[in-house]
Amino acid sequence: MKRFQGKVAVVTGGASGLGEATCTRLADEGATVVPFDLTGDTSVDVTNEASLAAAFDKVVTDHGHIDALATFAGTPGGGPVHGLDANEWARVIEVNLTGTYLSCKHALRHMVEQKSGSIVTVASVEGIEGTEGGSAYNASKGGVVLLTKNMAIDYGRLGVRVNCVCPGFIDTPMFRDVMGSEGMSQYREEYREHHKLGRFGHPEEIASAAAFLLSDDASFVTGHALVVDGGYTTGMRTGLSSLMGLDG
Ligand SMILES: NC(=O)c1ccc[n+]([C@@H]2O[C@H](COP(=O)([O-])OP(=O)(O)OC[C@H]3O[C@@H](n4cnc5c(N)ncnc54)[C@H](O)[C@@H]3O)[C@@H](O)[C@H]2O)c1
């Protein structure tokens, strides 16, 4: 029996990168998957509450229920605070944090009525610890982590689990845009080195973590922020371990 047989899943940001990989994984495991993105069959902007509400209602009208939500829609952005335009701050918070809140809100309307459901939000290692120039992006992702814990508290008794994945640096179109930008490419190797497995992640590695948290295999897991980061957040590695013959 496939884990998501008979289940209906919505994946925001499902047209690209991590969201697309998660759509593929859930569909492979038997789910009916409805991607919400700016383009594609279900064109939804997660910052537009009216269109989001209507899109979730349509999923329930078309399929009868909504069992899983993964909120991958997101945008990079930020910079040192003293030079950060307030409009750029607001744009990043709007997509990453408000978009997550609105997506969860309109999925929860149905999940609360059903008394069942599972949500996976998407933060980042940059929602757990800071990075140079992170500001708006990191604040938005830190907000997603705490929003997730609060929703887990509020909806657990109603049969809804809410967890979060915190990816390290994963090779996607967003990653290539950021790492390929002027001034960033020279730091790419340092970011790679910071992952203790010595490489960047693959979208499928985030999809498998999201699928686990959404599935009944995680039936006693709620309010958890799962880092899937190749060891990025474990601590400092100077290379001293080379002296111990640990270079691999
Ligand atoms: N790639 C990484 O290294 C990495 C690391 C940590 C966290 N993340 C997070 O994972 C998520 C997915 O990132 P990705 O790397 O797959 O990026 P991506 O750019 O490949 O995909 C993001 C998708 O979100 C969609 N989107 C953006 N704004 C939207 C909106 N307002 N409404 C609906 N859809 C919208 C885009 O159209 C795109 O399809 C993001 O939240 C990102 O912050 C990514």
The ligand as a MOL file (V3000), in Angstrom:
LIG
                    3D

  0  0  0     0  0            999 V3000
M  V30 BEGIN CTAB
M  V30 COUNTS 44 48 0 0 0
M  V30 BEGIN ATOM
M  V30 1 N 17.0590 25.8920 -2.4240 0
M  V30 2 C 17.5630 26.0790 -1.2070 0
M  V30 3 O 18.7850 26.0020 -0.9790 0
M  V30 4 C 16.6380 26.3780 -0.0550 0
M  V30 5 C 17.1730 26.3260 1.2380 0
M  V30 6 C 16.3510 26.5850 2.3280 0
M  V30 7 C 15.0240 26.9010 2.1180 0
M  V30 8 N 14.5220 26.9620 0.8550 0 CHG=1
M  V30 9 C 13.1190 27.3120 0.7100 0
M  V30 10 O 12.4480 26.2930 -0.0030 0
M  V30 11 C 11.3700 26.8760 -0.7460 0
M  V30 12 C 11.4930 26.4690 -2.2020 0
M  V30 13 O 12.7260 26.9710 -2.6910 0
M  V30 14 P 13.3550 26.5110 -4.0870 0
M  V30 15 O 14.8150 26.5490 -3.9110 0
M  V30 16 O 12.6720 25.2860 -4.5560 0 CHG=-1
M  V30 17 O 12.9640 27.7730 -4.9860 0
M  V30 18 P 12.3800 27.9030 -6.4590 0
M  V30 19 O 12.5490 29.3370 -6.8350 0
M  V30 20 O 12.9570 26.8570 -7.3450 0
M  V30 21 O 10.8270 27.6000 -6.2520 0
M  V30 22 C 10.0100 28.4850 -5.5520 0
M  V30 23 C 8.6380 28.4490 -6.1750 0
M  V30 24 O 7.7970 29.3240 -5.4010 0
M  V30 25 C 6.9600 30.0160 -6.3050 0
M  V30 26 N 6.4720 31.2450 -5.7180 0
M  V30 27 C 7.2030 32.3420 -5.3830 0
M  V30 28 N 6.3930 33.3140 -4.9150 0
M  V30 29 C 5.1260 32.8130 -4.9640 0
M  V30 30 C 3.8590 33.3390 -4.6390 0
M  V30 31 N 3.7140 34.5890 -4.1800 0
M  V30 32 N 2.7690 32.5560 -4.8010 0
M  V30 33 C 2.8980 31.2860 -5.2850 0
M  V30 34 N 4.0740 30.7460 -5.6330 0
M  V30 35 C 5.1790 31.5010 -5.4660 0
M  V30 36 C 7.8410 30.2730 -7.5260 0
M  V30 37 O 7.0660 30.5930 -8.6670 0
M  V30 38 C 8.6110 28.9760 -7.6330 0
M  V30 39 O 7.9530 28.0530 -8.4700 0
M  V30 40 C 11.4500 28.3850 -0.5110 0
M  V30 41 O 10.5640 28.7400 0.5190 0
M  V30 42 C 12.8830 28.5850 -0.0740 0
M  V30 43 O 13.0260 29.7360 0.7340 0
M  V30 44 C 15.3000 26.7120 -0.2310 0
M  V30 END ATOM
M  V30 BEGIN BOND
M  V30 1 1 1 2
M  V30 2 2 2 3
M  V30 3 1 2 4
M  V30 4 1 4 5
M  V30 5 2 4 44
M  V30 6 2 5 6
M  V30 7 1 6 7
M  V30 8 2 7 8
M  V30 9 1 8 9
M  V30 10 1 8 44
M  V30 11 1 9 10
M  V30 12 1 9 42
M  V30 13 1 10 11
M  V30 14 1 11 12
M  V30 15 1 11 40
M  V30 16 1 12 13
M  V30 17 1 13 14
M  V30 18 2 14 15
M  V30 19 1 14 16
M  V30 20 1 14 17
M  V30 21 1 17 18
M  V30 22 2 18 19
M  V30 23 1 18 20
M  V30 24 1 18 21
M  V30 25 1 21 22
M  V30 26 1 22 23
M  V30 27 1 23 24
M  V30 28 1 23 38
M  V30 29 1 24 25
M  V30 30 1 25 26
M  V30 31 1 25 36
M  V30 32 1 26 27
M  V30 33 1 26 35
M  V30 34 2 27 28
M  V30 35 1 28 29
M  V30 36 1 29 30
M  V30 37 2 29 35
M  V30 38 1 30 31
M  V30 39 2 30 32
M  V30 40 1 32 33
M  V30 41 2 33 34
M  V30 42 1 34 35
M  V30 43 1 36 37
M  V30 44 1 36 38
M  V30 45 1 38 39
M  V30 46 1 40 41
M  V30 47 1 40 42
M  V30 48 1 42 43
M  V30 END BOND
M  V30 END CTAB
M  END
